[in-house]
């Protein structure tokens, strides 16, 4: 009898890839850094994003220079929304431009979350 475990593992990998495709990853800024137009009714469940979703978000929003650090630290959606300015500076290797760009993206994401989600990530 063939061992069923490898099949199960393959199915799990397929599910992960499938969910990555189905999750809406928004482009919040264009190449020039201008805010992109996003439908007002767009609501994102950023806290549920995997590391892969976060990486895709960075790539889509012209922050590919941050990808290696985010991969290394395995930053998922929950962590993405909780990053402090100091942590962002560390991830961007203390480069102010990428730090400010990412902070802007983080704030735009917070505006797109439901009010209940946004309250959870409000800076105190």
N, C-alpha and C positions, 0 to 999 in steps of 0.2 A: 504494500500500500504506500502511495506517495505521502510524504509529510505535508499536511495542510497549512502549516505555519507560514511558509514563504508566500503562499497565495494571499493570506490575510494581510501580511505586511505590504504586498504590492497594492492591495485594495486601499489600505490606509494612505499610501503615498498618492494614489490617484485622487482620493478624496481631498487631500491637502492641496494638490494642484488645481482641482476643480473649484474649491472654495476661493482660491486666489483669483481665478478668472471671474467668478461671480460677484466678488466684493467690488463695489464701486470705489475706485481710487481717483479722487478728483485732481484736476490740474487747477491750482489756485492762482498761479501767476504765469505770465507768458515769459518768453525768453528775455525780454527787456526788463522783467521784474514788475510789470503792471498787473494789477489784479484782474483775473479772468472773470468773465460773467458766468455766474453759477445760478441755476434756478433757486428762487427763495425757498421752495418747499423741499430742497435737498437736505436730508438728515443723515448724518453719518454715525456709524457705531464704531468710532475709532478705538475705544478700549478693547474691542474684540479682535483688532487687527493682529496678525502674526508678525514675526520678524520680516517675513517675505513681503507682506503688505506694506510695512513701513519702508522697506528698501525700494519697493515699486513707487511709493509716494514720493520719496526723495528723488528718484530718477525722473519721474514725470514732471516734477517741479524744479528742475534745473539745480539740484543740490547733490549731484553725483560725487562731489568732493567729500561729502560726509558719509557716503555709503560704507567705506571700509571700517570706520570707527563704529558706526551703528551696528554693522555685522559682528564686529569683534565683541562688542558689549551685549549683543543679542537684544536690542531694544525692540520691544513689541509696542502695540498701540497704547496699552495702559501706561507703560513707562514713558512713551513719547509725550503723553499729555502731562506727565508729572515732572518732566525735566526742568530743573532750575536754570537760571542764567549761568551760574558757575559750571554746572554740568554741560550745558551747551557750549560754553567757552572751551571746556576741556575736550569735548568731542570734536570741536572745530579747530583744535590745536591753537587756541588763543588767537584765532584770526577773526577780527571784528566783523568783517563783511559777511562771511558765511554764518556767523552767530546771529547777526541782525536779520539776515534773510530767513533763517530758520525760525527765529522768534516770531517774525511776521507770519510765517506759515502756521505756526502753532496757534497764534491768536486767531487766524482765519478759521482754522479747524474748530476751535472752541465756539466760534460764532455759528458754525454749521451743526453743532450738536444740539440735541434736545435741551430744553431749559433744565431738566432734571440732571442730565449728564453734565452740563456746563457748570451748574452749581457745585458739583463734586470736584471740579478742577479749577474753581475760581481761586485766584491768588488772594491770600488773606493778609 
